[in-house]
Amino acid sequence: MKIRSIAVMAAVAAGAVAGYANADELADITAAKTLRCGTFADVPPFASPDPKTREMAGFDVDLCRAIARELGVNAEIKPVSVEARVPEVKLGHVDIAVANLAYTLSRAEQIQFSDPYYLAKEMLIVKANDPGQKKADFEGKRLASTKGSTSELAIRKNKSDALTFQDTGSAYLAVQQGKARGLVANTMTTTKIVNESKTKGAEMRMIEEPMLYQPIGVGMKKDEPALTTKINEILVKLDTSGEINQIWDKWLGPNTEYKMTRKDKVVPIGELKFEPIP
């Protein structure tokens, strides 16, 4: 009897492990009727607390909600730090990450990327009187960025010395205080800082040569083909209908301080010409 009980318990345990291994995250999301979406904690215009409502708002938040709507579920916005975006997906704390997440080789080994929905650039800004004109002029120089970001990777790829911080504001302050020669961040952030510097602090300017090109996609757990396929289908649908452009224009478009026009289309990453970073 005892031996039989042990055998039954072992079979149940094995079944549980097999069931876990074969779990379908898309089915789990549908059953829970909730999409847990990781976004930046405070990086406008992508995701940050609205000053009036204190609710999360921004491009990534709206895109999360659009994806959840197409899945027929509610969106649960879960703010995460820059460096926690990939770990939170790997650990299953969020279902997807929509947080200006750039494709890198090391990240692609850890998580699954959707088809990119835009091609971003990492840009370097320096004080207006800095003599540097191209990124090669800053090799070996100290440049500031947020910790764990592709901005940091771009600095190291340029053979520059990375000085990292938890947020862009602290990185910018380091440049203003002379602790770093420049700041590397995405085009939207650097454009905003350059514009604001004309009326406060030391005036900044942008180095025209991009530090790095990077496809931006949705991050998901690996080995979840049903979820990956569905997210890609939804992105194509939102792109074709013009909804991604509408969200873009709301937060980053010509009538905003960023004055940027989205010209990208959702396409498989293999169709893009870029040099992946480690």
PAZAPA-4460 file (N, C-alpha, C; in steps of 0.05 Angstrom, whole numbers, plus 32768, in hexadecimal, padded with zeros to 4 digits):
% residues 278
    n_x    n_y    n_z   ca_x   ca_y   ca_z    c_x    c_y    c_z   seq   type   mol
   8011   7FE8   8000   8000   8000   8000   8011   8019   8000     1      M     A
   8026   8018   8011   8038   802F   8013   8046   8034   7FF8     2      K     A
   804F   801E   7FEC   805D   8021   7FD2   804A   802C   7FBD     3      I     A
   8031   8023   7FBD   801D   802D   7FAA   8018   804B   7FAE     4      R     A
   8017   8054   7FC7   8012   8070   7FCE   8028   8081   7FC3     5      S     A
   8041   8077   7FC7   8058   8086   7FBD   8057   8089   7F9F     6      I     A
   804F   8072   7F92   804E   8073   7F75   803A   8087   7F6B     7      A     A
   8022   8087   7F78   800D   809A   7F70   8017   80B7   7F74     8      V     A
   8024   80BC   7F8B   802E   80D7   7F90   8043   80DF   7F7B     9      M     A
   8054   80CC   7F74   8068   80D2   7F5F   805B   80D9   7F45    10      A     A
   8046   80CA   7F3E   8038   80CF   7F25   802B   80EA   7F24    11      A     A
   801F   80F1   7F3B   8012   810B   7F3D   8026   8121   7F3A    12      V     A
   803D   811E   7F48   8052   8132   7F47   805D   8134   7F2A    13      A     A
   8060   811E   7F1D   806A   811E   7F02   8057   812C   7EEF    14      A     A
   803D   8127   7EF4   8028   8134   7EE4   8028   8152   7EE8    15      G     A
   802D   815A   7F01   802D   8177   7F07   8044   8184   7EF9    16      A     A
   805C   8177   7EFA   8073   8182   7EEC   806F   8184   7ECF    17      V     A
   8063   816E   7EC3   805E   816E   7EA6   804A   8184   7E9F    18      A     A
   8035   8187   7EB0   8021   819C   7EAB   802E   81B8   7EAC    19      G     A
   8040   81BB   7EBF   804E   81D5   7EC1   805F   81DA   7EA9    20      Y     A
   806D   81C5   7EA0   8080   81C8   7E8A   8070   81CF   7E70    21      A     A
   8058   81C4   7E6E   8048   81C8   7E56   8034   81E0   7E59    22      N     A
   8038   81EF   7E6E   8026   8206   7E72   8026   8219   7E5B    23      A     A
   800F   8223   7E54   800C   8236   7E3E   8006   8251   7E4A    24      D     A
   8019   8263   7E48   8015   827D   7E55   7FFE   828D   7E49    25      E     A
   7FFA   828B   7E2E   7FE3   8299   7E22   7FC9   828F   7E2E    26      L     A
   7FC7   8274   7E32   7FAF   8269   7E3E   7FAC   8273   7E5B    27      A     A
   7FC2   8275   7E69   7FC2   827F   7E85   7FB8   829B   7E86    28      D     A
   7FC2   82AC   7E74   7FB9   82C8   7E73   7F9B   82CA   7E6D    29      I     A
   7F93   82BA   7E5A   7F76   82BA   7E53   7F65   82B1   7E6A    30      T     A
   7F6E   829D   7E78   7F5F   8292   7E8F   7F5E   82A6   7EA6    31      A     A
   7F74   82B4   7EAA   7F76   82C8   7EC0   7F67   82E2   7EB8    32      A     A
   7F63   82E5   7E9E   7F56   82FE   7E94   7F66   8317   7E9B    33      K     A
   7F80   8313   7E9E   7F92   8329   7EA5   7FAD   8325   7E97    34      T     A
   7FB7   833B   7E8B   7FD1   833B   7E7F   7FE3   834C   7E91    35      L     A
   7FF6   833F   7E9E   8009   834E   7EAF   801F   8359   7E9D    36      R     A
   801F   8373   7E9C   8031   8381   7E89   8046   8392   7E97    37      C     A
   805F   838B   7E94   8075   839A   7EA0   807C   83B3   7E90    38      G     A
   807C   83CA   7E9C   8084   83E3   7E8F   8099   83F0   7EA1    39      T     A
   80A5   8406   7E97   80B7   8416   7EA7   80A8   8420   7EBF    40      F     A
   80B7   8425   7ED5   80AA   8430   7EED   80A7   844E   7EEA    41      A     A
   80BA   845C   7EDE   80B8   8479   7EDB   80CB   8483   7EC6    42      D     A
   80C4   847D   7EAD   80D4   8486   7E96   80C1   8491   7E81    43      V     A
   80B8   84AB   7E85   80A6   84B7   7E71   80B6   84BB   7E57    44      P     A
   80A9   84B9   7E3F   808C   84B6   7E3B   8083   8499   7E39    45      P     A
   8094   8486   7E40   808D   846A   7E3D   807A   8461   7E54    46      F     A
   8082   8466   7E6C   8071   845E   7E83   807A   846D   7E9C    47      A     A
   8067   847B   7EA8   806D   848A   7EC1   8052   8491   7ECE    48      S     A
   8052   8496   7EE8   8039   849D   7EF6   802F   84B8   7EEC    49      P     A
   8015   84B9   7EE6   8008   84D2   7EDE   8008   84E4   7EF6    50      D     A
   8011   84FD   7EF4   8012   8510   7F0B   7FF7   8514   7F18    51      P     A
   7FE1   8513   7F08   7FC7   8518   7F13   7FBA   84FF   7F1F    52      K     A
   7FBA   84E9   7F10   7FAC   84D1   7F19   7FBF   84BE   7F27    53      T     A
   7FD9   84C0   7F24   7FED   84AE   7F2F   7FEC   8492   7F22    54      R     A
   7FDB   848F   7F0E   7FDA   8476   7EFF   7FEF   8476   7EEA    55      E     A
   7FF9   845F   7EE2   800E   845D   7ECE   8003   8465   7EB3    56      M     A
   8013   8475   7EA5   800B   847F   7E8A   8024   8481   7E78    57      A     A
   801F   847F   7E5E   8035   8481   7E4B   8031   846F   7E33    58      G     A
   8043   8471   7E20   8042   8461   7E07   8040   8443   7E0D    59      F     A
   8052   8439   7E1E   8053   841D   7E24   8039   8414   7E33    60      D     A
   802F   8425   7E44   8017   841E   7E53   7FFF   841B   7E40    61      V     A
   7FFD   842E   7E2D   7FE7   842D   7E1A   7FEA   8414   7E07    62      D     A
   8002   840E   7E00   8007   83F7   7DEF   8000   83DD   7DFE    63      L     A
   8007   83DC   7E17   8000   83C4   7E28   7FE2   83C1   7E29    64      C     A
   7FD4   83D7   7E2D   7FB6   83D5   7E2F   7FAA   83CD   7E14    65      R     A
   7FB5   83D6   7DFE   7FAB   83CF   7DE4   7FAF   83B1   7DDF    66      A     A
   7FC6   83A6   7DE7   7FCC   838A   7DE4   7FB9   8379   7DF5    67      I     A
   7FB4   8382   7E0E   7FA2   8374   7E20   7F86   8374   7E14    68      A     A
   7F7E   838B   7E09   7F63   838D   7DFD   7F5F   8379   7DE7    69      R     A
   7F74   8376   7DD6   7F73   8363   7DC0   7F72   8346   7DC9    70      E     A
   7F7E   8342   7DE1   7F7D   8327   7DED   7F63   8322   7DFB    71      L     A
   7F53   8337   7DFF   7F3A   8334   7E0D   7F3D   8332   7E2B    72      G     A
   7F53   833E   7E36   7F58   833D   7E53   7F5E   8359   7E5D    73      V     A
   7F60   835B   7E77   7F67   8375   7E84   7F85   8378   7E85    74      N     A
   7F8E   8390   7E84   7FAB   8396   7E86   7FB2   839D   7EA3    75      A     A
   7FC5   838F   7EAE   7FD0   8395   7EC9   7FEC   83A1   7EC5    76      E     A
   7FEF   83BB   7EC9   8008   83C8   7EC4   801A   83C5   7EDD    77      I     A
   8032   83B9   7ED9   8044   83B4   7EEF   805E   83C3   7EE9    78      K     A
   8063   83DA   7EF6   807B   83E9   7EF2   8094   83D9   7EFB    79      P     A
   80A9   83DA   7EEB   80C2   83CC   7EF2   80D9   83DF   7EEB    80      V     A
   80F0   83DA   7EF8   8108   83EB   7EF3   8114   83E3   7ED8    81      S     A
   8126   83F3   7ECE   8132   83EE   7EB4   8140   83D3   7EB3    82      V     A
   8150   83CD   7EC8   815F   83B4   7EC8   814E   839C   7ECF    83      E     A
   8136   83A0   7ED9   8125   8389   7EE0   8112   8380   7ECA    84      A     A
   8113   838D   7EB3   8100   8386   7E9E   8102   8369   7E95    85      R     A
   811A   8360   7E8F   811F   8344   7E86   811B   8330   7E9D    86      V     A
   8127   8334   7EB5   8122   8321   7ECB   8105   831E   7ED2    87      P     A
   80F5   8333   7ED2   80D9   8331   7ED9   80CA   831F   7EC5    88      E     A
   80D2   8320   7EAC   80C5   830E   7E98   80CE   82F2   7E9D    89      V     A
   80E8   82EE   7EA0   80F3   82D3   7EA4   80E7   82C5   7EBC    90      K     A
   80E3   82D4   7ED2   80D9   82C9   7EEB   80BB   82C5   7EEB    91      L     A
   80AE   82D0   7ED6   8091   82CD   7ED4   8082   82E1   7EE5    92      G     A
   808F   82F6   7EEE   8081   830A   7EFE   8070   831C   7EEC    93      H     A
   8076   831D   7ED2   8065   832B   7EBF   8062   8318   7EA7    94      V     A
   804C   831B   7E98   8047   830B   7E81   8057   8316   7E69    95      D     A
   8057   8330   7E66   8066   833D   7E50   8073   8356   7E5B    96      I     A
   8088   835F   7E4E   8095   8378   7E54   8092   838B   7E3C    97      A     A
   8085   83A1   7E40   8084   83B6   7E2C   8091   83CF   7E39    98      V     A
   80AB   83D1   7E35   80BA   83E5   7E44   80D2   83EE   7E34    99      A     A
   80CC   83F7   7E1B   80E2   8400   7E09   80F9   83EB   7E09   100      N     A
   80F1   83D2   7E07   8104   83BC   7E0A   8112   83B6   7DEF   101      L     A
   812C   83BB   7DEF   813B   83B8   7DD6   8146   839B   7DD4   102      A     A
   8147   8392   7DBB   8151   8377   7DB6   8170   8377   7DB9   103      Y     A
   817A   8365   7DC9   8197   8360   7DCB   819B   8342   7DCB   104      T     A
   81B3   8339   7DC4   81B8   831D   7DC3   81B5   8310   7DDF   105      L     A
   81BF   831D   7DF3   81BD   8312   7E0E   81A1   8311   7E18   106      S     A
   8191   8325   7E12   8175   8324   7E1A   8165   830E   7E0B   107      R     A
   816C   830B   7DF1   815F   82F7   7DE0   8165   82DB   7DEA   108      A     A
   817A   82D7   7DF8   8180   82BD   7E04   816F   82B7   7E1C   109      E     A
   8164   82CC   7E28   8155   82CA   7E41   8137   82CB   7E3D   110      Q     A
   812E   82DC   7E2B   8112   82DF   7E26   810C   82DF   7E08   111      I     A
   80F2   82DE   7E02   80E9   82DE   7DE6   80E1   82FB   7DDF   112      Q     A
   80E9   8304   7DC8   80E1   831F   7DBE   80CB   831C   7DA9   113      F     A
   80B8   832E   7DA9   80A4   8330   7D94   80B2   833C   7D7B   114      S     A
   80A3   833E   7D66   80AC   834D   7D4F   80AE   836A   7D58   115      D     A
   80C3   8379   7D51   80C7   8394   7D5A   80B1   83A7   7D4F   116      P     A
   80A9   83BA   7D60   8095   83CE   7D57   80A1   83E9   7D51   117      Y     A
   80BB   83ED   7D57   80C9   8404   7D4D   80E7   8400   7D50   118      Y     A
   80F7   840F   7D41   8114   840E   7D42   811E   8427   7D4F   119      L     A
   8128   8423   7D67   8131   843A   7D77   814F   843F   7D73   120      A     A
   8157   8456   7D7C   8174   845E   7D7B   817D   8466   7D97   121      K     A
   8195   845F   7D9E   81A1   8469   7DB6   81B2   8481   7DAE   122      E     A
   81AD   8498   7DBB   81BB   84B0   7DB3   81CB   84BC   7DCA   123      M     A
   81E0   84C9   7DC3   81F2   84D6   7DD7   81EE   84F4   7DD7   124      L     A
   81E9   84FF   7DEF   81E8   851C   7DF1   81FE   8526   7E04   125      I     A
   8209   853D   7DFD   821F   8548   7E0C   821A   8566   7E10   126      V     A
   822A   8573   7E20   8227   8590   7E24   822C   859E   7E09   127      K     A
   821E   85B4   7E04   8220   85C2   7DEB   823C   85C9   7DE2   128      A     A
   824D   85CF   7DF6   8269   85D7   7DF0   827C   85C0   7DEE   129      N     A
   8273   85A7   7DEF   8284   8590   7DEC   828F   858E   7DD0   130      D     A
   82A9   858A   7DCC   82B5   8589   7DB1   82AF   8570   7DA1   131      P     A
   82A5   855B   7DAE   82A0   8542   7DA0   828A   8544   7D8B   132      G     A
   828E   8536   7D74   827B   8538   7D5E   8270   851D   7D56   133      Q     A
   827E   8507   7D5C   8275   84EC   7D55   827A   84D9   7D6C   134      K     A
   826D   84C1   7D6C   8270   84B0   7D83   828C   84A6   7D88   135      K     A
   829C   84A5   7D73   82B8   849C   7D77   82C8   84B0   7D88   136      A     A
   82BF   84C9   7D88   82CD   84DD   7D98   82C9   84D9   7DB6   137      D     A
   82B7   84C6   7DBD   82B1   84C1   7DDA   82BB   84A6   7DE3   138      F     A
   82CB   8499   7DD3   82D7   8480   7DDC   82E9   8485   7DF4   139      E     A
   82E6   8474   7E08   82F7   8478   7E20   82ED   848D   7E33   140      G     A
   82D7   849B   7E2C   82CC   84B1   7E3C   82B5   84A6   7E4D   141      K     A
   82B0   84B4   7E63   829B   84AB   7E75   8280   84B6   7E6C   142      R     A
   826D   84A4   7E67   8252   84AB   7E5E   823E   849F   7E72   143      L     A
   8228   84AD   7E77   8214   84A5   7E8A   81FC   8498   7E7D   144      A     A
   81EF   8486   7E8B   81D6   8479   7E81   81C8   846C   7E98   145      S     A
   81B0   8461   7E93   81A2   8451   7EA7   81AE   8435   7EA8   146      T     A
   81AE   842A   7EC0   81BA   8410   7EC5   81AA   83F9   7EB8   147      K     A
   81B8   83E7   7EAB   81AB   83D0   7E9F   819C   83D5   7E85   148      G     A
   81A1   83EC   7E7A   8193   83F4   7E61   81A4   83EF   7E48   149      S     A
   8198   83F0   7E31   81A8   83EE   7E18   81B9   8407   7E15   150      T     A
   81B1   841D   7E22   81C2   8435   7E22   81DD   842E   7E2E   151      S     A
   81DD   8420   7E44   81F6   8417   7E50   8206   8405   7E3D   152      E     A
   81F8   83F2   7E30   8206   83E1   7E1D   8212   83F1   7E06   153      L     A
   8203   8405   7DFD   820D   8416   7DE7   8227   8424   7DEF   154      A     A
   8228   842D   7E08   8240   843B   7E12   8258   8428   7E11   155      I     A
   8254   8410   7E1C   8269   83FC   7E1D   8272   83F3   7E01   156      R     A
   825E   83F1   7DEF   8264   83E9   7DD4   8275   83FE   7DC6   157      K     A
   8273   8417   7DCE   8282   842D   7DC3   829D   8430   7DD0   158      N     A
   82A4   841D   7DE2   82BD   841D   7DF2   82BF   8436   7E03   159      K     A
   82A8   843F   7E0D   82A7   8455   7E20   82A3   844A   7E3C   160      S     A
   82A7   845B   7E50   82A4   8453   7E6C   8287   8459   7E75   161      D     A
   8278   8445   7E7D   825C   8449   7E85   825A   8450   7EA2   162      A     A
   824C   8466   7EA8   8245   846E   7EC3   8226   846B   7EC5   163      L     A
   821D   8458   7ED4   8200   8451   7ED3   81F1   845A   7EED   164      T     A
   81D7   845F   7EE8   81C5   8467   7EFE   81AA   8459   7EFB   165      F     A
   819A   845B   7F10   8180   844E   7F10   816C   845C   7EFE   166      Q     A
   8170   8476   7EF9   815D   8485   7EE9   816C   849A   7ED8   167      D     A
   815E   84A3   7EC3   816B   84B5   7EAF   8171   84D0   7EBC   168      T     A
   8160   84D9   7ECF   8164   84F3   7EDC   817F   84F4   7EEA   169      G     A
   8186   84DE   7EF8   81A0   84DD   7F06   81B7   84DD   7EF3   170      S     A
   81B3   84CE   7EDC   81C8   84CD   7EC8   81CD   84E9   7EBB   171      A     A
   81B7   84F7   7EB7   81B9   8512   7EAB   81C7   8525   7EBF   172      Y     A
   81C1   8522   7ED8   81CD   8533   7EED   81EB   852F   7EEE   173      L     A
   81F4   8516   7EE9   8210   8510   7EE9   821F   851F   7ED3   174      A     A
   8211   8523   7EBC   821D   8532   7EA6   821E   854F   7EAD   175      V     A
   8208   8559   7EB8   8207   8575   7EC0   821D   857C   7ED5   176      Q     A
   8223   8569   7EE6   8237   856D   7EFB   8253   8567   7EF2   177      Q     A
   8256   855E   7ED9   8271   8559   7ECE   827C   853E   7ED6   178      G     A
   826B   852C   7EE1   8274   8511   7EE8   8275   84FF   7ED0   179      K     A
   8267   8506   7EBB   8267   84F7   7EA2   8266   850B   7E8B   180      A     A
   8272   8503   7E75   8274   8516   7E5E   825A   8518   7E4E   181      R     A
   824B   8502   7E4F   8232   8502   7E40   821E   84EE   7E4B   182      G     A
   8206   84EF   7E40   81F1   84DC   7E48   81E7   84CD   7E2F   183      L     A
   81E4   84B3   7E32   81D9   84A3   7E1C   81BD   8499   7E24   184      V     A
   81AA   849D   7E13   818E   8494   7E17   8180   8492   7DFC   185      A     A
   8167   8489   7DFC   8159   8487   7DE3   8153   84A3   7DD8   186      N     A
   814B   84A3   7DBF   8147   84BD   7DB1   8133   84CF   7DBE   187      T     A
   811D   84C3   7DC8   8108   84D3   7DD5   8112   84E1   7DEE   188      M     A
   8120   84D2   7DFE   812B   84DE   7E17   8140   84F3   7E12   189      T     A
   8152   84ED   7E00   8167   8501   7DFA   815C   851A   7DED   190      T     A
   8148   8517   7DDB   813C   852E   7DCF   812F   8540   7DE3   191      T     A
   8121   8534   7DF6   8114   8544   7E0B   8128   8552   7E1C   192      K     A
   813D   8545   7E24   8151   8551   7E35   815F   8569   7E27   193      I     A
   8165   8565   7E0D   8172   857A   7DFE   8160   8593   7DFD   194      V     A
   8146   858E   7DF8   8133   85A4   7DF6   8131   85B3   7E11   195      N     A
   812F   85A4   7E27   812C   85B0   7E41   8145   85BE   7E4A   196      E     A
   815D   85B5   7E40   8176   85C2   7E49   8179   85DE   7E3E   197      S     A
   8169   85E5   7E2A   816B   8600   7E1F   8162   8616   7E32   198      K     A
   8152   860D   7E46   8148   8621   7E59   8151   861C   7E76   199      T     A
   815E   8605   7E7B   8167   85FF   7E96   8180   85EE   7E95   200      K     A
   8192   85F3   7EA7   81AB   85E4   7EA9   81BE   85EA   7E91   201      G     A
   81D3   85DA   7E8F   81E6   85DD   7E79   81D9   85D3   7E5F   202      A     A
   81DA   85E3   7E4A   81CD   85DB   7E31   81DB   85C2   7E25   203      E     A
   81CA   85B0   7E1B   81D4   8597   7E0F   81CF   8596   7DF1   204      M     A
   81DE   8585   7DE4   81DA   8580   7DC7   81DD   8563   7DC2   205      R     A
   81D2   855A   7DAB   81D2   853D   7DA5   81E7   8538   7D90   206      M     A
   81F7   8522   7D94   8209   8519   7D80   81F9   850B   7D6A   207      I     A
   81FB   8513   7D51   81E9   850A   7D3C   81EC   84EC   7D36   208      E     A
   8204   84E1   7D39   8208   84C4   7D33   81FD   84B3   7D4A   209      E     A
   81EA   84A2   7D44   81DF   8490   7D59   81F4   847F   7D66   210      P     A
   81F1   847B   7D7F   8203   8468   7D8D   81FC   844B   7D86   211      M     A
   81E2   8447   7D80   81D8   842C   7D7C   81BC   842C   7D70   212      L     A
   81B6   8419   7D5F   819B   8414   7D55   8190   83FC   7D65   213      Y     A
   8177   83FC   7D6C   816C   83E6   7D7B   814E   83E1   7D75   214      Q     A
   8147   83C9   7D6D   812B   83C2   7D69   811E   83BF   7D85   215      P     A
   8106   83CA   7D87   80F7   83C9   7DA0   80DF   83B6   7D9D   216      I     A
   80DD   83A3   7DB0   80C7   8390   7DAF   80BB   838A   7DCA   217      G     A
   80A7   8379   7DCA   809B   836F   7DE3   80AB   8357   7DED   218      V     A
   80B1   8357   7E07   80BF   8340   7E13   80AD   832C   7E1F   219      G     A
   80B2   8312   7E1A   80A1   82FC   7E25   80B4   82E6   7E2D   220      M     A
   80A8   82D2   7E3C   80B7   82BA   7E43   80BE   82AA   7E2A   221      K     A
   80D4   829C   7E2B   80DB   828A   7E15   80C9   8272   7E15   222      K     A
   80C9   8265   7DFF   80BA   824B   7DFB   809C   824F   7E01   223      D     A
   8091   8265   7DF8   8074   826A   7DFA   806B   8272   7DDE   224      E     A
   806B   825E   7DCB   8065   8265   7DAF   8049   8271   7DAB   225      P     A
   8035   8267   7DBA   801A   8271   7DB6   8018   828F   7DBE   226      A     A
   8025   8296   7DD4   8025   82B2   7DDD   8035   82C4   7DC9   227      L     A
   804C   82BA   7DC0   805C   82C9   7DAE   804D   82CF   7D94   228      T     A
   8041   82BA   7D89   8032   82BD   7D70   801B   82D0   7D73   229      T     A
   800D   82CE   7D8A   7FF6   82E0   7D8E   7FFE   82FD   7D91   230      K     A
   8014   8302   7DA0   801D   831D   7DA4   8026   8329   7D89   231      I     A
   8034   8319   7D79   803C   8323   7D5F   8023   832A   7D4D   232      N     A
   800F   8319   7D4E   7FF7   831E   7D3F   7FEA   8338   7D48   233      E     A
   7FE9   833C   7D62   7FDC   8354   7D6D   7FEC   836D   7D65   234      I     A
   8006   836C   7D66   8017   8383   7D5E   8013   838A   7D41   235      L     A
   8012   8376   7D30   800D   837B   7D13   7FF1   8388   7D10   236      V     A
   7FDD   837E   7D1E   7FC2   8389   7D1C   7FC1   83A6   7D25   237      K     A
   7FCE   83AC   7D3C   7FCF   83C7   7D47   7FDE   83DA   7D34   238      L     A
   7FF3   83CF   7D27   8003   83DF   7D14   7FF3   83E5   7CFB   239      D     A
   7FE6   83D0   7CF0   7FD7   83D3   7CD7   7FBF   83E6   7CDA   240      T     A
   7FB2   83E5   7CF2   7F9B   83F6   7CF7   7FA3   8413   7CFD   241      S     A
   7FBD   8417   7D02   7FC6   8432   7D08   7FC6   8439   7D26   242      G     A
   7FBE   8425   7D37   7FBC   842B   7D53   7FD7   8430   7D60   243      E     A
   7FEB   8421   7D58   8006   8427   7D64   800F   8443   7D5D   244      I     A
   800A   844C   7D45   8011   8467   7D3D   8001   847C   7D4E   245      N     A
   7FE8   8476   7D53   7FD8   8488   7D63   7FE3   848A   7D80   246      Q     A
   7FEB   8474   7D8B   7FF6   8474   7DA6   8011   8483   7DA5   247      I     A
   8021   847E   7D90   803A   848B   7D8D   8037   84AA   7D8C   248      W     A
   8024   84B3   7D7B   8020   84CF   7D78   8016   84DC   7D92   249      D     A
   8007   84CE   7DA1   7FFD   84D8   7DBB   8014   84DF   7DCE   250      K     A
   8028   84CD   7DCE   803E   84D0   7DE2   8058   84DB   7DD6   251      W     A
   805D   84D6   7DBC   8077   84DD   7DB1   8075   84EC   7D97   252      L     A
   805D   84F1   7D8D   8059   84FC   7D72   8060   8519   7D6E   253      G     A
   8059   8524   7D56   8060   853F   7D4F   8055   8555   7D61   254      P     A
   803F   854F   7D6F   8033   8563   7D81   803D   8560   7D9E   255      N     A
   8050   854F   7DA2   805C   854C   7DBD   8077   8559   7DBE   256      T     A
   8083   855A   7DD5   809E   8565   7DD8   80B3   8555   7DC9   257      E     A
   80AD   853C   7DC2   80C1   852B   7DB4   80C0   852F   7D96   258      Y     A
   80A9   8536   7D8B   80A5   853C   7D6F   80B1   8526   7D5D   259      K     A
   80A9   850D   7D62   80B3   84F7   7D53   809D   84E9   7D43   260      M     A
   80A3   84E0   7D2B   8090   84D2   7D1B   8099   84B5   7D18   261      T     A
   8086   84A3   7D1E   808C   8486   7D1B   8088   847D   7CFE   262      R     A
   809E   8473   7CF2   809D   846A   7CD7   80A1   844B   7CD5   263      K     A
   80A5   843F   7CEC   80AB   8422   7CEC   8091   8412   7CE9   264      D     A
   8095   83F9   7CE1   807F   83E6   7CDF   8087   83CD   7CEE   265      K     A
   8073   83BE   7CF8   8079   83A5   7D06   8081   8390   7CF2   266      V     A
   809A   8388   7CF4   80A5   8373   7CE2   80B6   8360   7CF2   267      V     A
   80BA   8348   7CE8   80CC   8335   7CF6   80E7   8340   7CF9   268      P     A
   80F4   833B   7D0F   810E   8347   7D14   8123   833F   7D00   269      I     A
   811F   8327   7CF3   8132   831E   7CDF   8132   8330   7CC6   270      G     A
   811D   8340   7CC3   811C   8351   7CAB   8129   836C   7CAF   271      E     A
   8132   8371   7CC8   813F   838B   7CCE   815D   8389   7CCA   272      L     A
   8169   839F   7CC1   8186   83A0   7CBE   8191   83B0   7CD6   273      K     A
   819E   83A2   7CE8   81AB   83AF   7CFF   81BF   839C   7D0A   274      F     A
   81D1   83A7   7D1A   81E6   8397   7D27   81DD   8391   7D44   275      E     A
   81D6   8379   7D4A   81CD   8372   7D65   81E4   8377   7D79   276      P     A
   81DD   8381   7D90   81F1   8385   7DA5   81F0   836D   7DB8   277      I     A
   8206   8368   7DC6   8208   8351   7DD8   81F3   8351   7DED   278      P     A
***
